[in-house]
Amino acid sequence: MIVFITTGYGKNVIGGADIWCNNFIENILPLVKEDYKIIIDGRPLVREIDAIYTFENEKEVDKILDGCDKIIFLHHSYKPNPIIQKYLHKTYLTFVHAFIPDMVGLNDEYENIMTRLDWHWQKDILDNSENIVWIGYEKDTIHTYYSKTITIPNYYEWKNKKPFVGIIDNRVGYAARCETRKNAHYLDSIPAFIFSNKYDYKRMLEGSKINASVHQFIEFDYRFHNKFFEKNFQIFHGAYTKEPFGYAIFDAIDNGKLPILDGSWMKDIKYRYRAINKKQFHYQYLRILEDGFEKNKKQFDRLKKGLEKYTNKENWIKQILEVI
């Protein structure tokens, strides 16, 4: 029997890892021939049918892990669980969505981490993993630590396919957590719609001391994800540091928005609007406003074309099945 361990799936979507897990549950699990159980390492915010939660359920979880043949981490927690730790020697495969050495020490001004990050716990999981899969679009830091790591990039399906209509409003859209590497502080004094967690946003403001008087904050709820992208903004903040894949950037393009990207994100795509700090971000913001429709559209079309190679769902399914 296989035990799949994750931190969440189904209706409780908080970030990209949850979307990835939903894709796995929908497309891969029906093809798994062995018996399996799903353990969610956490408490049931929105309870999913067939999921077993670790919260206040130690005895059942211990019994299941004791009886299983192998463990596959779809998305592991970043803080240790003593019961799971007992059975790490059974770890056959770990999918890695974020590598802790890439998540800390990114900003001299402040650090805003969503959850407790325990590098020794992640290292313990990876040291025990027979196989490791990085879900990012290219090799990264994890490959220098674990040379056996293979890369199977995420995929994205264009759904809305909205065209770029030009810059109508000077506001910027931001749809991400306010953890340090997402660089929400780049929006200092820039009119923006912020679609995020209110506690993360508050901590970011307290740490960065930016001027947020021109921000309109909207509490994140994935059910209103499409509604957010219907708001009147055409520029999107996608300049995330060490971004493994970037669902939100794909979402922006799918909804006809023009993103400002980090300088190193998918750098093989020649793209005009990139920034690696707040000063550059402000420059690119003004550049977009000044460039006009034809230049803006040329960049939008070029970026979308470059992202097309990450839209092959069938290839993703084939690669995942090969490692399972």
Backbone bond lengths (Angstrom), bond angles and torsions (degrees), N, CA, C in turn:
res aa  C-N    CA-C-N  psi(-1)  N-CA   C-N-CA  omega(-1)  CA-C   N-CA-C  phi
1 M - - - 1.469 - - 1.532 110.21 -
2 I 1.335 115.24 139.08 1.464 121.70 175.73 1.526 108.80 -98.10
3 V 1.319 116.53 138.89 1.459 121.04 168.85 1.523 107.86 -110.89
4 F 1.318 115.80 119.55 1.460 122.10 173.97 1.525 107.85 -92.86
5 I 1.318 116.31 124.16 1.463 120.77 179.72 1.526 109.68 -112.06
6 T 1.315 115.33 132.66 1.461 120.41 177.78 1.525 109.06 -146.16
7 T 1.316 116.05 176.65 1.464 120.03 177.38 1.522 111.63 -102.54
8 G 1.314 116.55 -6.57 1.463 118.96 178.93 1.514 112.31 165.15
9 Y 1.316 115.08 157.22 1.459 122.76 173.76 1.525 106.92 -165.62
10 G 1.315 116.62 179.83 1.464 119.85 178.65 1.513 112.11 81.63
11 K 1.330 115.79 -133.89 1.465 121.07 -174.01 1.525 112.72 -75.73
12 N 1.317 117.35 -22.79 1.462 120.66 -174.53 1.530 111.00 -87.21
13 V 1.320 116.42 72.04 1.465 121.87 -179.20 1.521 109.41 -92.75
14 I 1.340 115.36 120.20 1.456 120.98 178.87 1.526 110.73 -113.88
15 G 1.323 116.59 -35.66 1.456 120.22 -178.32 1.510 111.92 -150.11
16 G 1.331 114.72 -172.02 1.458 121.00 -176.30 1.516 114.14 -61.40
17 A 1.341 117.26 -33.07 1.465 120.05 -179.92 1.523 111.21 -62.36
18 D 1.336 116.69 -35.81 1.470 120.58 178.84 1.527 111.04 -68.35
19 I 1.328 116.14 -36.82 1.467 119.76 176.73 1.520 109.61 -65.08
20 W 1.334 115.95 -43.93 1.469 120.59 178.43 1.529 110.00 -59.29
21 C 1.329 117.13 -45.48 1.465 120.90 -179.67 1.527 111.08 -63.24
22 N 1.315 117.17 -38.77 1.466 119.90 176.30 1.526 110.94 -61.69
23 N 1.322 116.54 -41.71 1.469 120.25 177.34 1.529 110.73 -62.61
24 F 1.328 116.03 -38.57 1.462 120.65 178.36 1.527 110.47 -65.31
25 I 1.318 116.83 -48.35 1.473 121.53 -179.01 1.528 110.62 -59.98
26 E 1.316 115.66 -41.09 1.470 120.33 -176.40 1.522 112.43 -75.09
27 N 1.333 117.99 -40.98 1.468 120.69 -169.30 1.523 114.93 -104.81
28 I 1.321 117.43 -26.48 1.463 120.10 -174.90 1.525 112.85 -101.30
29 L 1.326 117.00 -45.65 1.471 119.83 -175.58 1.532 113.49 -54.90
30 P 1.341 119.64 -40.89 1.473 118.15 179.12 1.526 113.37 -61.65
31 L 1.338 117.10 -16.54 1.464 121.46 -178.20 1.524 112.64 -98.88
32 V 1.339 116.87 -3.94 1.462 121.09 179.20 1.527 109.13 -79.28
33 K 1.319 116.85 123.65 1.459 121.11 -174.33 1.523 113.69 -89.26
34 E 1.321 117.05 -21.76 1.463 120.63 179.36 1.532 110.20 -79.78
35 D 1.320 115.87 158.50 1.460 120.23 171.87 1.528 108.65 -65.61
36 Y 1.299 116.08 147.66 1.464 118.46 -179.73 1.531 110.34 -152.46
37 K 1.324 114.35 161.83 1.460 122.85 170.68 1.522 107.69 -134.62
38 I 1.337 115.87 155.02 1.465 121.57 178.65 1.525 108.41 -113.54
39 I 1.310 115.06 124.70 1.470 120.66 175.74 1.530 108.63 -112.08
40 I 1.321 115.62 128.26 1.456 120.93 174.53 1.528 107.78 -101.63
41 D 1.322 115.10 118.31 1.461 120.30 -178.00 1.530 109.17 -82.33
42 G 1.327 115.58 87.13 1.455 121.19 -178.31 1.512 110.98 161.21
43 R 1.326 115.05 -167.57 1.453 120.32 179.80 1.524 109.84 -99.67
44 P 1.334 118.33 153.89 1.467 121.57 -177.86 1.534 112.64 -79.28
45 L 1.316 117.09 92.00 1.465 119.92 174.66 1.529 109.57 -68.24
46 V 1.333 114.68 -47.74 1.467 121.42 170.86 1.517 105.07 -130.11
47 R 1.304 117.23 107.69 1.466 120.88 -171.71 1.526 111.57 -67.45
48 E 1.339 114.71 132.27 1.456 121.17 178.05 1.523 109.89 -104.07
49 I 1.320 116.12 139.00 1.457 121.71 178.04 1.532 109.05 -64.11
50 D 1.306 116.91 139.55 1.472 124.64 177.47 1.525 113.87 77.02
51 A 1.330 118.30 -3.87 1.458 120.07 178.06 1.529 110.10 -90.40
52 I 1.320 115.79 144.35 1.468 122.08 176.96 1.529 106.88 -112.05
53 Y 1.311 116.99 124.85 1.462 121.30 -175.35 1.524 110.82 -97.83
54 T 1.328 115.92 144.17 1.465 119.66 179.40 1.525 111.62 -77.92
55 F 1.313 117.13 -24.39 1.465 121.31 -174.91 1.531 111.13 -62.77
56 E 1.337 115.69 119.78 1.466 123.15 -179.93 1.529 112.07 52.51
57 N 1.336 115.59 36.35 1.463 120.37 -176.24 1.537 109.91 -143.11
58 E 1.320 115.75 37.77 1.462 121.33 -171.21 1.531 113.20 -61.65
59 K 1.325 117.10 -41.38 1.461 119.82 -175.35 1.526 112.18 -64.94
60 E 1.333 116.67 -45.66 1.467 119.23 -179.89 1.516 110.92 -64.97
61 V 1.341 116.60 -43.37 1.463 120.88 -179.83 1.527 110.14 -62.06
62 D 1.321 117.09 -43.73 1.466 121.47 179.49 1.527 110.84 -60.42
63 K 1.321 116.30 -43.05 1.465 120.89 -179.60 1.528 111.49 -64.29
64 I 1.330 116.37 -41.91 1.468 120.84 -179.41 1.525 110.67 -65.49
65 L 1.331 116.13 -46.02 1.462 119.67 -178.16 1.526 111.54 -68.17
66 D 1.318 116.18 -33.74 1.465 120.16 177.93 1.524 110.60 -64.65
67 G 1.336 116.99 -34.41 1.460 120.91 -175.78 1.518 115.38 -91.78
68 C 1.317 117.51 -7.27 1.467 118.77 -175.69 1.527 111.32 -82.97
69 D 1.340 115.55 160.42 1.468 121.14 177.89 1.522 111.67 -88.57
70 K 1.326 115.84 -36.29 1.467 118.36 -179.02 1.523 110.86 -154.96
71 I 1.324 113.82 156.45 1.461 122.06 -179.94 1.520 109.20 -114.52
72 I 1.321 115.38 136.17 1.463 121.16 172.94 1.520 107.39 -123.51
73 F 1.329 116.50 119.01 1.462 121.14 176.24 1.530 109.14 -86.32
74 L 1.332 116.33 112.52 1.461 120.50 173.67 1.525 109.74 -76.64
75 H 1.327 115.66 -40.46 1.471 122.32 173.13 1.516 107.20 -159.56
76 H 1.313 116.34 112.55 1.459 119.09 -176.49 1.520 111.22 -87.52
77 S 1.315 115.14 154.10 1.458 121.10 173.20 1.530 108.55 -68.30
78 Y 1.334 115.52 156.77 1.465 119.41 -179.88 1.522 112.05 -96.65
79 K 1.312 115.61 8.42 1.461 120.28 173.51 1.521 107.93 -129.97
80 P 1.327 117.88 146.66 1.468 120.65 -170.35 1.518 114.64 -69.69
81 N 1.315 113.91 148.41 1.460 122.43 171.83 1.533 107.02 -119.82
82 P 1.344 118.42 115.49 1.470 121.50 -174.12 1.522 114.25 -57.64
83 I 1.347 116.66 -35.38 1.472 119.14 -178.29 1.520 110.14 -70.00
84 I 1.332 116.11 -46.43 1.466 119.78 178.51 1.525 110.04 -63.36
85 Q 1.312 115.77 -37.75 1.468 120.39 -178.05 1.533 112.08 -58.86
86 K 1.323 116.67 -32.42 1.471 121.22 179.31 1.526 112.15 -60.94
87 Y 1.341 116.22 -26.52 1.462 120.18 -171.69 1.527 113.40 -115.52
88 L 1.312 116.92 18.03 1.466 119.62 -178.94 1.527 112.39 -61.11
89 H 1.313 117.06 -24.29 1.469 119.84 179.33 1.531 111.85 -63.75
90 K 1.336 116.89 -13.83 1.465 121.00 178.18 1.532 112.44 -91.51
91 T 1.316 117.37 4.38 1.468 120.38 -174.53 1.524 111.25 -70.87
92 Y 1.314 115.39 114.44 1.462 121.76 179.13 1.528 111.44 -89.91
93 L 1.345 115.98 -37.80 1.463 119.61 -172.88 1.522 109.97 -152.19
94 T 1.322 116.34 137.97 1.460 121.41 174.10 1.519 109.66 -128.88
95 F 1.318 115.45 124.57 1.466 121.17 171.89 1.526 107.73 -89.70
96 V 1.315 116.55 126.01 1.461 121.03 -176.25 1.524 109.66 -107.51
97 H 1.333 115.54 121.88 1.462 122.27 -178.84 1.523 112.40 -101.55
98 A 1.309 116.08 -23.91 1.466 121.41 178.35 1.519 107.82 -153.68
99 F 1.319 115.87 134.85 1.464 121.63 -177.31 1.524 107.80 -106.25
100 I 1.320 116.55 119.25 1.464 121.53 -169.59 1.538 114.05 -53.77
101 P 1.330 120.65 -40.82 1.467 118.54 177.25 1.529 114.07 -57.70
102 D 1.331 116.94 -20.95 1.471 121.01 177.83 1.522 112.72 -89.33
103 M 1.331 117.94 -3.99 1.459 120.79 -171.10 1.525 114.04 -105.38
104 V 1.315 117.20 -8.84 1.467 120.04 -175.22 1.530 110.77 -122.75
105 G 1.339 115.07 158.39 1.457 121.09 177.16 1.510 114.46 68.06
106 L 1.332 116.70 32.31 1.467 120.52 -175.31 1.524 113.56 -95.70
107 N 1.313 117.40 -10.14 1.460 119.90 -174.57 1.528 109.54 -143.47
108 D 1.319 116.12 127.55 1.466 120.50 -179.91 1.528 112.32 -75.64
109 E 1.349 116.92 -22.38 1.462 121.02 -175.34 1.526 112.39 -80.15
110 Y 1.330 116.94 -43.43 1.465 121.28 -176.94 1.517 108.87 -160.74
111 E 1.320 116.20 164.24 1.459 121.04 174.67 1.525 108.10 -135.86
112 N 1.313 115.11 126.39 1.458 121.40 -178.66 1.521 108.22 -126.50
113 I 1.307 116.23 103.56 1.463 121.88 -178.73 1.517 108.55 -108.27
114 M 1.338 115.85 132.73 1.467 121.10 -175.15 1.523 113.35 -64.90
115 T 1.315 115.41 -36.84 1.457 119.16 -174.20 1.522 109.07 -142.43
116 R 1.291 116.57 169.21 1.458 120.26 175.97 1.521 109.39 -65.45
117 L 1.316 116.63 128.91 1.456 121.40 179.66 1.528 109.19 -109.77
118 D 1.315 116.23 118.57 1.451 121.24 -179.59 1.533 109.03 -115.39
119 W 1.337 115.30 99.45 1.462 120.15 -177.49 1.529 111.39 -61.64
120 H 1.328 117.70 -36.64 1.457 120.15 -179.52 1.529 111.31 -64.04
121 W 1.325 116.37 -33.14 1.472 120.71 177.31 1.530 110.34 -69.41
122 Q 1.327 117.16 -48.68 1.466 118.81 178.69 1.527 110.59 -61.43
123 K 1.320 116.58 -41.79 1.464 120.58 179.19 1.523 110.70 -62.20
124 D 1.326 117.57 -39.74 1.463 122.18 178.60 1.531 110.64 -61.27
125 I 1.325 115.78 -43.14 1.470 119.94 178.21 1.531 110.29 -62.83
126 L 1.331 116.29 -49.26 1.458 120.41 -176.25 1.525 112.46 -68.46
127 D 1.327 116.46 -35.65 1.472 119.56 177.16 1.524 111.36 -63.25
128 N 1.323 116.54 -29.84 1.464 121.17 -179.24 1.529 113.13 -91.17
129 S 1.313 117.79 -6.88 1.467 121.20 -175.14 1.522 111.47 -81.43
130 E 1.307 114.14 125.96 1.469 118.92 176.61 1.527 110.04 -67.45
131 N 1.325 116.08 -34.98 1.468 121.87 179.38 1.521 109.55 -134.89
132 I 1.334 116.58 144.50 1.462 122.23 178.75 1.524 108.45 -129.86
133 V 1.331 115.75 132.63 1.464 121.48 176.89 1.518 109.45 -121.83
134 W 1.314 115.71 125.98 1.466 122.62 174.33 1.518 107.61 -93.98
135 I 1.349 117.02 128.65 1.468 120.29 -175.25 1.531 112.56 -89.30
136 G 1.335 117.25 2.04 1.459 120.75 -178.90 1.519 112.78 -73.14
137 Y 1.326 115.48 173.18 1.464 120.37 -174.87 1.530 112.96 -82.93
138 E 1.340 118.30 -12.72 1.455 121.28 179.08 1.523 109.67 -153.56
139 K 1.330 116.30 169.30 1.460 120.23 175.80 1.515 109.62 -59.67
140 D 1.346 115.62 147.71 1.464 119.02 -176.07 1.528 109.03 -145.83
141 T 1.328 115.79 -162.65 1.459 121.81 -175.59 1.523 112.54 -54.83
142 I 1.319 117.09 -37.79 1.466 120.68 -176.70 1.526 111.92 -58.49
143 H 1.322 117.06 -30.20 1.465 120.30 -178.79 1.530 111.83 -69.88
144 T 1.324 117.03 -24.98 1.468 119.33 177.10 1.522 111.01 -77.68
145 Y 1.325 116.89 -26.79 1.463 121.64 176.66 1.528 110.87 -83.51
146 Y 1.334 115.82 -40.86 1.466 121.75 -176.33 1.530 108.27 -130.02
147 S 1.317 115.70 93.57 1.471 120.62 -173.35 1.525 112.98 -66.07
148 K 1.350 116.78 -20.02 1.469 119.62 -179.31 1.533 112.04 -77.80
149 T 1.330 116.92 -7.01 1.475 120.74 -177.95 1.525 110.75 -60.62
150 I 1.325 115.60 133.15 1.468 119.96 172.85 1.529 108.55 -107.69
151 T 1.313 115.81 156.36 1.460 121.50 -177.31 1.521 110.36 -110.17
152 I 1.321 115.28 122.54 1.470 121.22 172.37 1.526 106.47 -126.82
153 P 1.324 117.59 96.98 1.465 119.84 -175.44 1.524 112.43 -62.39
154 N 1.324 114.81 151.60 1.460 120.91 170.40 1.524 110.40 -58.21
155 Y 1.300 115.32 173.02 1.463 119.53 171.56 1.528 108.31 -130.87
156 Y 1.299 115.73 162.27 1.465 121.05 178.16 1.525 108.12 -138.88
157 E 1.326 116.32 135.83 1.468 121.22 177.27 1.523 109.72 -104.05
158 W 1.326 117.05 120.38 1.463 119.93 173.82 1.522 108.41 -63.48
159 K 1.318 116.65 126.82 1.467 120.71 -178.93 1.527 111.90 -117.61
160 N 1.313 115.75 -45.45 1.470 119.00 -176.26 1.527 113.20 -88.61
161 K 1.326 116.60 -36.93 1.469 123.14 175.39 1.528 112.49 51.77
162 K 1.325 114.78 42.82 1.463 119.17 -179.19 1.522 110.95 -78.31
163 P 1.317 117.41 141.74 1.466 119.89 -179.72 1.527 111.31 -79.77
164 F 1.315 115.81 159.45 1.455 120.64 172.25 1.526 108.09 -78.90
165 V 1.327 116.83 124.60 1.474 120.45 -173.87 1.516 112.68 -105.53
166 G 1.342 116.28 -0.27 1.459 119.39 -177.84 1.522 110.83 105.31
167 I 1.333 115.42 169.50 1.456 121.34 -179.34 1.522 109.16 -88.22
168 I 1.322 115.55 109.69 1.465 121.83 -178.25 1.526 110.56 -99.88
169 D 1.341 116.11 -33.38 1.456 121.48 -176.68 1.530 108.81 -131.73
170 N 1.325 117.21 149.35 1.464 119.96 -176.24 1.529 113.58 -86.78
171 R 1.321 117.95 3.19 1.460 119.87 179.62 1.528 111.62 -77.91
172 V 1.323 114.81 152.89 1.462 122.36 -179.40 1.523 108.85 -110.83
173 G 1.316 116.78 140.76 1.458 121.34 175.22 1.519 110.68 -94.34
174 Y 1.336 116.03 137.99 1.462 121.62 177.49 1.520 107.53 -133.64
175 A 1.335 117.11 118.67 1.467 121.30 -177.42 1.517 109.11 -131.27
176 A 1.324 116.21 79.40 1.462 121.27 -179.07 1.516 109.29 -161.76
177 R 1.319 115.09 167.60 1.448 118.91 171.06 1.528 108.31 -66.57
178 C 1.309 116.64 160.40 1.467 120.33 -179.58 1.515 111.63 -99.29
179 E 1.325 116.78 32.19 1.465 119.51 173.87 1.528 108.71 -68.03
180 T 1.316 116.33 161.60 1.463 121.55 -170.49 1.523 112.97 -52.47
181 R 1.342 117.21 -48.17 1.453 119.50 -171.47 1.528 113.85 -69.92
182 K 1.325 117.45 -11.70 1.462 120.02 178.00 1.544 112.03 -81.99
183 N 1.340 116.20 -14.14 1.474 121.94 171.80 1.527 114.28 58.97
184 A 1.316 116.44 44.56 1.465 120.25 176.05 1.530 111.11 -62.34
185 H 1.335 117.10 -25.11 1.469 120.74 -179.19 1.532 112.86 -67.30
186 Y 1.335 117.48 -12.65 1.468 120.06 174.31 1.528 110.82 -61.27
187 L 1.336 116.60 -21.38 1.468 121.13 -176.32 1.526 112.12 -85.33
188 D 1.288 116.55 24.10 1.468 123.06 175.82 1.530 110.05 -57.75
189 S 1.338 115.99 114.80 1.482 123.08 177.14 1.527 114.23 67.15
190 I 1.329 117.54 13.19 1.466 121.22 177.75 1.529 108.89 -103.13
191 P 1.336 118.09 127.91 1.477 120.14 177.50 1.529 110.26 -57.41
192 A 1.333 117.60 129.13 1.458 119.23 -173.96 1.517 112.02 -154.89
193 F 1.336 114.45 150.87 1.458 122.63 166.17 1.533 106.52 -96.50
194 I 1.314 117.71 123.00 1.460 122.45 -179.09 1.521 108.71 -109.82
195 F 1.329 116.49 114.08 1.460 122.88 179.67 1.522 106.99 -109.30
196 S 1.344 116.73 95.05 1.452 120.15 -170.10 1.525 110.42 -157.66
197 N 1.321 114.86 -177.44 1.461 121.63 176.05 1.527 109.50 -79.99
198 K 1.325 117.41 131.28 1.467 120.64 -172.72 1.527 112.76 -65.60
199 Y 1.334 117.05 -32.38 1.463 119.53 -179.49 1.529 110.85 -73.40
200 D 1.327 116.17 -40.36 1.469 119.90 175.66 1.524 110.70 -62.88
201 Y 1.324 115.23 -42.93 1.469 120.37 -179.39 1.532 110.31 -62.52
202 K 1.329 116.35 -43.37 1.459 120.55 179.47 1.525 110.96 -62.29
203 R 1.341 116.74 -44.16 1.470 120.01 179.23 1.521 111.18 -64.36
204 M 1.316 116.49 -38.21 1.461 119.90 177.89 1.516 110.64 -62.30
205 L 1.338 117.15 -43.63 1.467 121.14 179.73 1.525 111.06 -64.65
206 E 1.324 116.27 -40.98 1.466 119.93 179.93 1.522 111.60 -65.47
207 G 1.327 116.31 -36.12 1.458 120.09 -177.91 1.510 113.86 -81.17
208 S 1.329 116.57 -38.27 1.468 120.27 -173.42 1.519 114.09 -90.53
209 K 1.360 117.40 -23.30 1.475 123.03 -179.82 1.532 112.84 60.49
210 I 1.310 117.44 30.75 1.460 119.47 -178.90 1.532 110.45 -79.87
211 N 1.330 115.40 165.55 1.461 121.70 175.25 1.524 108.39 -85.37
212 A 1.329 116.17 109.75 1.466 120.89 -178.71 1.522 111.98 -110.58
213 S 1.314 117.06 17.14 1.467 120.55 -177.40 1.524 112.14 -65.29
214 V 1.331 116.78 -21.67 1.471 120.79 -179.41 1.525 111.74 -99.68
215 H 1.336 116.80 13.69 1.460 120.99 177.68 1.520 110.22 -95.13
216 Q 1.319 116.18 144.66 1.459 121.99 168.66 1.521 106.85 -112.27
217 F 1.319 115.95 111.48 1.464 120.05 -176.81 1.524 111.11 -88.31
218 I 1.344 115.83 136.94 1.467 122.93 177.35 1.522 107.25 -128.42
219 E 1.314 117.45 120.87 1.461 121.74 -178.96 1.529 110.64 -61.89
220 F 1.335 115.50 128.97 1.460 120.14 -177.29 1.526 112.11 -66.16
221 D 1.310 114.76 131.43 1.461 123.48 170.51 1.523 105.11 -151.75
222 Y 1.322 116.14 117.35 1.464 119.80 -172.64 1.529 112.83 -59.90
223 R 1.308 117.11 -23.14 1.469 119.57 178.47 1.522 111.56 -63.73
224 F 1.343 116.82 -24.18 1.465 120.92 -178.53 1.527 112.07 -105.78
225 H 1.318 115.07 19.37 1.458 121.73 -178.91 1.530 111.33 -57.21
226 N 1.330 117.37 -49.96 1.474 120.49 -179.31 1.522 111.73 -66.24
227 K 1.327 116.59 -35.85 1.468 120.96 177.57 1.528 110.97 -60.49
228 F 1.332 115.76 -38.81 1.457 118.97 179.86 1.523 110.79 -60.76
229 F 1.318 116.42 -44.37 1.464 119.79 -177.16 1.530 112.74 -72.42
230 E 1.321 117.03 -8.53 1.463 120.48 174.08 1.525 111.96 -84.01
231 K 1.319 117.52 -8.71 1.465 121.01 -179.25 1.533 110.66 -67.39
232 N 1.328 114.25 160.76 1.459 120.25 -173.98 1.533 111.37 -81.44
233 F 1.314 115.11 78.47 1.463 121.79 168.64 1.521 107.18 -145.43
234 Q 1.321 115.96 148.30 1.462 120.35 179.94 1.533 112.38 -121.23
235 I 1.324 116.59 -14.14 1.467 121.40 177.67 1.521 107.93 -101.83
236 F 1.318 115.81 138.19 1.467 120.34 -176.42 1.519 110.42 -126.10
237 H 1.327 116.11 135.62 1.471 122.19 176.02 1.522 108.95 -84.61
238 G 1.331 116.15 105.69 1.456 121.70 176.21 1.518 111.49 -125.40
239 A 1.322 116.79 23.81 1.475 121.70 -176.24 1.524 110.41 -86.68
240 Y 1.333 115.59 67.02 1.457 121.57 -177.93 1.530 110.09 -92.16
241 T 1.323 116.58 135.87 1.465 121.55 177.42 1.529 110.34 -77.96
242 K 1.321 116.65 136.38 1.474 122.93 177.24 1.530 111.33 50.98
243 E 1.311 115.93 49.99 1.467 120.94 179.77 1.528 109.11 -83.50
244 P 1.348 118.67 118.12 1.466 120.21 -177.37 1.527 113.69 -64.85
245 F 1.354 116.76 -41.88 1.461 119.98 -177.95 1.526 112.02 -136.90
246 G 1.309 117.83 -64.37 1.458 119.89 174.97 1.514 115.73 100.11
247 Y 1.352 116.54 58.05 1.465 120.06 176.86 1.528 111.44 -52.45
248 A 1.331 116.85 -42.24 1.467 120.36 -175.46 1.517 111.82 -63.26
249 I 1.321 117.06 -32.48 1.466 120.39 178.45 1.528 109.63 -69.51
250 F 1.316 115.99 -43.06 1.467 119.96 175.39 1.534 109.89 -61.21
251 D 1.341 116.64 -42.25 1.464 120.86 177.58 1.528 110.89 -57.54
252 A 1.325 115.59 -42.29 1.464 120.27 -179.22 1.523 110.74 -60.86
253 I 1.313 116.37 -48.89 1.468 120.95 178.96 1.529 110.60 -61.67
254 D 1.329 116.66 -42.25 1.466 121.86 -179.38 1.524 111.53 -62.53
255 N 1.337 115.58 -24.46 1.469 120.30 -179.67 1.525 112.82 -105.19
256 G 1.324 116.52 17.35 1.452 120.85 173.64 1.515 115.10 75.99
257 K 1.336 117.77 21.52 1.467 121.67 -179.73 1.530 110.39 -97.04
258 L 1.315 116.43 152.11 1.456 122.69 -178.48 1.534 108.84 -106.00
259 P 1.333 117.73 110.41 1.470 118.98 -174.45 1.526 114.10 -88.38
260 I 1.326 114.38 152.38 1.460 121.59 163.31 1.519 105.73 -97.52
261 L 1.341 116.64 125.71 1.457 121.93 -173.38 1.523 111.62 -108.04
262 D 1.315 114.95 162.49 1.455 120.07 170.91 1.533 109.34 -68.72
263 G 1.313 115.90 153.85 1.461 119.82 -176.68 1.504 115.19 -63.22
264 S 1.349 117.28 -25.58 1.462 119.31 -175.85 1.527 113.93 -106.78
265 W 1.335 117.55 -3.62 1.472 119.15 -176.83 1.531 110.20 -74.39
266 M 1.325 115.86 121.54 1.466 122.39 -178.39 1.529 110.14 43.65
267 K 1.334 114.12 55.94 1.463 120.66 -173.82 1.520 113.52 -67.75
268 D 1.349 116.78 -11.49 1.469 118.68 175.70 1.529 111.52 -71.17
269 I 1.342 116.64 -15.84 1.468 120.59 176.15 1.528 108.11 -88.90
270 K 1.302 116.36 120.15 1.469 120.53 179.15 1.530 108.23 -73.43
271 Y 1.324 115.43 111.89 1.464 120.11 -173.61 1.518 109.49 -140.91
272 R 1.289 116.73 135.20 1.460 123.37 -169.64 1.532 113.92 -76.62
273 Y 1.323 117.08 -36.38 1.469 120.46 -169.33 1.531 111.35 -99.81
274 R 1.340 115.60 87.74 1.456 122.67 -179.19 1.523 109.94 -131.59
275 A 1.348 115.69 149.55 1.466 120.22 -179.16 1.518 109.94 -150.24
276 I 1.341 116.32 143.38 1.464 120.40 178.50 1.529 111.74 -117.96
277 N 1.339 116.98 3.54 1.463 120.24 175.43 1.530 108.73 -157.44
278 K 1.315 115.43 175.82 1.465 120.43 -176.23 1.534 111.88 -62.37
279 K 1.320 116.62 -42.86 1.460 120.39 -179.07 1.523 111.46 -60.27
280 Q 1.325 116.37 -45.69 1.459 120.30 178.60 1.521 111.71 -65.47
281 F 1.335 115.66 -37.69 1.466 119.28 179.26 1.525 110.14 -60.66
282 H 1.319 117.60 -44.92 1.467 121.40 179.13 1.524 110.71 -62.79
283 Y 1.325 115.99 -38.63 1.473 120.41 177.79 1.525 110.58 -62.36
284 Q 1.329 116.57 -46.80 1.470 120.04 -178.60 1.522 111.58 -67.82
285 Y 1.319 116.42 -33.85 1.470 120.66 176.20 1.531 109.98 -59.55
286 L 1.312 116.71 -49.01 1.475 120.97 178.95 1.528 110.92 -67.00
287 R 1.313 116.12 -34.85 1.467 120.74 179.21 1.520 111.40 -62.59
288 I 1.320 116.17 -42.41 1.462 119.88 177.81 1.525 110.53 -61.68
289 L 1.322 116.13 -44.12 1.467 120.22 -179.79 1.524 111.69 -63.05
290 E 1.325 116.50 -32.88 1.460 120.84 -176.77 1.527 113.49 -87.45
291 D 1.328 117.74 -25.79 1.465 121.10 -172.16 1.525 114.14 -65.98
292 G 1.305 116.93 -34.16 1.455 119.18 -178.66 1.516 113.20 89.03
293 F 1.318 115.12 169.51 1.461 122.25 -169.97 1.529 113.22 -59.65
294 E 1.316 118.88 -48.76 1.459 120.95 -173.12 1.525 111.87 -62.19
295 K 1.331 117.68 -45.17 1.464 120.44 178.60 1.527 111.22 -67.09
296 N 1.325 115.81 -41.68 1.466 120.05 178.30 1.526 110.80 -60.31
297 K 1.312 116.17 -47.04 1.470 120.34 -177.04 1.528 111.56 -65.85
298 K 1.315 116.80 -37.62 1.463 120.43 178.38 1.531 110.24 -58.91
299 Q 1.339 116.64 -42.24 1.460 120.98 179.25 1.526 111.61 -69.48
300 F 1.322 116.05 -40.31 1.470 120.93 177.90 1.529 109.97 -59.72
301 D 1.325 116.42 -49.33 1.465 120.73 -178.36 1.528 111.24 -63.94
302 R 1.313 116.94 -39.76 1.462 121.00 -179.63 1.528 111.16 -64.65
303 L 1.324 115.93 -42.47 1.456 119.59 -179.98 1.526 111.32 -66.84
304 K 1.317 116.21 -44.95 1.466 118.68 -179.79 1.519 111.43 -61.37
305 K 1.306 116.69 -40.20 1.466 120.41 178.47 1.524 110.30 -62.66
306 G 1.334 117.02 -41.27 1.449 121.03 179.82 1.517 113.64 -65.79
307 L 1.335 116.87 -27.63 1.467 121.44 -178.58 1.528 112.94 -85.31
308 E 1.322 116.99 -9.59 1.462 121.07 -176.35 1.529 112.64 -57.69
309 K 1.334 116.94 -31.85 1.466 118.62 -175.78 1.530 112.97 -69.01
310 Y 1.334 116.22 -8.71 1.465 119.86 178.56 1.533 111.64 -102.67
311 T 1.311 116.89 23.16 1.467 120.41 -177.45 1.529 112.85 -114.07
312 N 1.338 116.40 14.92 1.465 120.68 -177.59 1.534 110.20 -92.31
313 K 1.295 115.67 91.12 1.467 121.68 -178.24 1.525 112.27 -63.84
314 E 1.316 117.22 -42.14 1.470 120.69 -177.30 1.526 111.39 -63.68
315 N 1.317 116.74 -37.16 1.463 120.22 178.32 1.531 110.54 -66.93
316 W 1.325 116.26 -38.82 1.470 120.80 177.41 1.525 110.33 -61.98
317 I 1.321 117.59 -46.25 1.466 121.66 179.60 1.537 109.62 -59.38
318 K 1.313 116.79 -45.02 1.464 121.64 -178.75 1.529 111.04 -60.88
319 Q 1.316 116.86 -44.50 1.470 120.60 -178.95 1.526 112.34 -66.90
320 I 1.342 116.39 -40.62 1.465 120.03 179.40 1.523 110.90 -64.97
321 L 1.320 116.84 -43.16 1.475 120.28 179.68 1.522 111.46 -62.57
322 E 1.310 116.95 -32.81 1.466 120.70 -179.54 1.523 112.01 -65.60
323 V 1.341 117.29 -34.33 1.479 119.37 -177.95 1.522 111.90 -87.36
324 I 1.318 116.72 -22.79 1.469 119.87 178.55 1.531 110.91 -76.92
